[in-house]
């Protein structure tokens, strides 16, 4: 099949567009099993945790003195203690313990 260069370019562009649309569709599929939901929740957590650590480090480096850095570290240790106990803020200012009824 002889085609001129512009036809080849169009064909390649169409193939690339199809591939991209298939990849986007696959990445948007929601987990349907508990194991898949747990895996997705874990991946989401790891992404968020990495971003949080990056932000924490950036804030820590911007603090001008040792006292400010120590206060931030103390605050972080307090938060970690709450999290280890399973307490979370509901957003309305009240604290509760996590349970199996909580969404992933």
N, C-alpha and C positions, 0 to 999 in steps of 0.2 A: 504494500500500500504506500504509494508515493504521496507525500503531503508537503506543502510548502512550509517554511519555518513558522509563519504566523499560525497555521493550523496546529502545528506541534505545540506551540506556546499555549494556545487556547486549550488544547487537550490536557496538557500538564496542569494548567491552572484549574481546570474542572476537577481533575483527579485530586489535586491538593485541597480544593474546597470540600470535596466529598470526604476525604480523610479527616480533615479538621472537624467537619460536622459530626462524623461518627465518633471521634474522640471526645468531643464536647458532650455528646449524648451519653457516652459510657461514663464519664466522670460525674454526671449528674444523677446517676442511678442511686436511689436510696437503699440502704441496707434493709433487708426483709426478715432476717432471722436474728435471734438474740445474740448469737455469736458474732454476726456481722455488725450489729449495732454496737456491741461492746468494742469490737476492733475499731470501728469508726470513731466511737467516743474516745478511745485511747489515742488514736492518731490526732484527733482534734485537741485533746488535752496536751499532748506533747508539743504541738504547734503553738498553742497558746502559752504554755509554760516557757518555751524557748523565747517567745516574744516578750513575755513578762520579765524574764531574766535579763534580756537585752536592755529593756527599759530601766530596770532596777540598777544595772551596772552604769548606764548612762547618767542616771540621777545621782548615783553615788560619786561618780567622778566630777560632777558639777558642784558638789557641796564644797564650800570654801575652807572649812576647818574640821579638825578631828572631832569636835563636839557634835557638830551636825551629822557627821557620818555615823558616829556612835548612836545618836538618837534614832536615825533611820534603821540601823541594824537592830536596835532594841525593839522598835516597832515591828520589824519583820519577824523577829523571834516570837513576839506575842501573837502575831497573825498565824504563824506556823503552828503554835501550840493550840490555837482554836481549831485550826483545820485538822490537826491530828485527832482531836477529840470528836470530830465530825460535826462541829457546829458551823452553821453558815447563816449569813444575814439574808433574810427573805426579800430585802429591797425596801420593805416598809419600816425598817429600823428594828424589827424584832428578830431574835435569834432562835433557831430551832436545830434539832439534830437531824441529820440525813437519815433516810430510811429507804426501804425498797420501793416505796411509792414515788420517790423522786424521779423525774425524767433523767435520761442519760445526758 
